């Protein structure tokens, strides 16, 4: 690799005029060809045209190398503005995507500079939390990110699909543009910790990569109220379930009853599960193939902003904790924060703390998002404190792993 001076680089916001370079870098970094894109629904000049709304509605930073007074895009960092349910509170968050650098420019700290500047811009726009899907967990961990959710996949043979289900409602297949379909997801997001509220940009990405034969089926209760849906595709005697969400137990079982109605058409069911709860136990024949892997990583951008919205268990004992937080990337997080947890809410305070903890920003993030308990993190050496402190903290915090399914 060449040696470059830092003053040869310029960071600025990308516009639709940069769409061609933005697209070229994406496709080079992720090795996506015209044929790959065409196979997943992109047609003709639609590929280039689709980048315009992304560059207009997302916050995309680019790093340019200045060669003979001309700008050449060499690295980029995009952030989609979304809302996220964090324990019942609707947070404005940034969904980081399209992170890439041309190989010859790696090793010069360009991505770290782009990340710091982008996170600063998020903070300035009142976003206190960000999430992404990592191409390298160790790399992002070193920059203050940590795992916050899981993705499970399962394979169920036709003979293992639940039977003897007889829910009172019914299922109806609908079109992609059905209004109740989108509204159902909004209702689900409002009651599900970690779920992202899909705006138009997120829905466009959701639809973009699906084949024409994909179906949407909605479960309705006896009062004709939609309570759940599944998005699926049947191909080569396999039912592929892209998404299955439900507002209550009745809808969950009703959708599985609908799946069973296809048993003469399929040999097996393959699907994804983001609830972080294995489904095998619920089956009469639990001998299924089920896998789990870490999915999304998250990062608290601004501790003070994040805490101002954060909810804890109103039935918890309450308490005042001093957190000595280490954040090498964002200096405003690098320090001591005294947080008072009381009656379901928390706030920064100048009270004398009852307990003291030393913790990294990444560990602090995964703790408050519910992915790991304080006691478990203490056992792993991720928190420096006493057992009494983590036991008390675990009594105060909620413990629910985030449901994150969207891939943008």
MOZI-V165810 format. One line per field, one symbol per residue. ss: DSSP state (H for helix, E for strand, C for the rest). phi: phi as a letter, one per 20 degrees, with the letter a starting at -180 (. if undefined). psi: psi as a letter, one per 30 degrees, with the letter a starting at -180 (. if undefined). Layout:
ss=???
phi=???
psi=???
This chain:
ss=CCCCCHHHEEEEECCHHHHHHHHHHHHHHCCCCHHHHHHCCCCCCHHHHHHHHHHHHCEEEEEEEEECCEEEEEEEEEEEEEEEEECCEEEEEEEEEEEEECHHHCCCCHHHHHHHHHHHHHHHCCCCEEEEECCCHHHHHCCCCEECCEEEEEEEEHHHCCCCCCCCCEEEEECCCCHHHHHHHHHHHHHCCCCEECCHHHHHHHHHCCCCCCEEEEEECCCCCEEEEEEEEEECCEEEEEEEEECCHHHHHHHHHHHHCCCCCCCEEEEEECCCCCCHHHCCCCCCEEEEEECEEEEECCHHHHHHHCECCCCCCCEEEEEEEECCCCHHHCEEEEEEEECCEEEECCCCCCEEEEEEHHHHHHHHCCCCCHHHHHHCCCEECCHHHHHHHHHHCCCCCCCCCCCC
phi=.fedeffedcdbfecffegffgfffgfffdldegfgfffdoeclffgffffffffeddeddcddeeclmdecfcbbbdceecdcedlndeeecddebleabfgfdfndmfffffffffffffgfdmedbcbadfebfgffgfdnebfcbccdcbccfgfefgdmebefebdcfcegefffgfffffffffdcgnfefeegfffffffgedffefdccdedefemefcrbcdbbdblmceeefbccbebfgfffffffffffeffdcdbdcbdcdemcgegffefdeedecccbfdedcbfecgfffffdfdcffeffmrdcddeddcfedffeerdceddeblncbbfbdfffecccdbefffgffffenfcfffffffemecdadfgfffffffeefccffecdfcd
psi=llklkfgfkkklkkaffgeeeeeeeeeeeghkleeeeefgfkkbgeeeeffeeefefljkkkkkkjjhgkkjkflljkjkkllkjjhfkjkklkjklhjlkkefglgggeeeeeeeeeeeeeefggjgkllljkfjeeeeefggllkfllkkklkkleffkkagkilfalkkkllegkefeeeeeeeeefgjkfkkkjaeeeeeeeeegklfgklkkkkkafggkkfllkklkkkhgkjjjekjlkfleeeeeeeeeeeffgffflflkklkkgfgjkfeffkejgilkklklkdlklkkejeeeeeffkkajfglfllkkkjjkkjfejfffjakkjkjkkhflllklglkkflkkkkleeeeefeffgekleeeeeefgfkjaleeeeeeeffellikkkjjfkj.
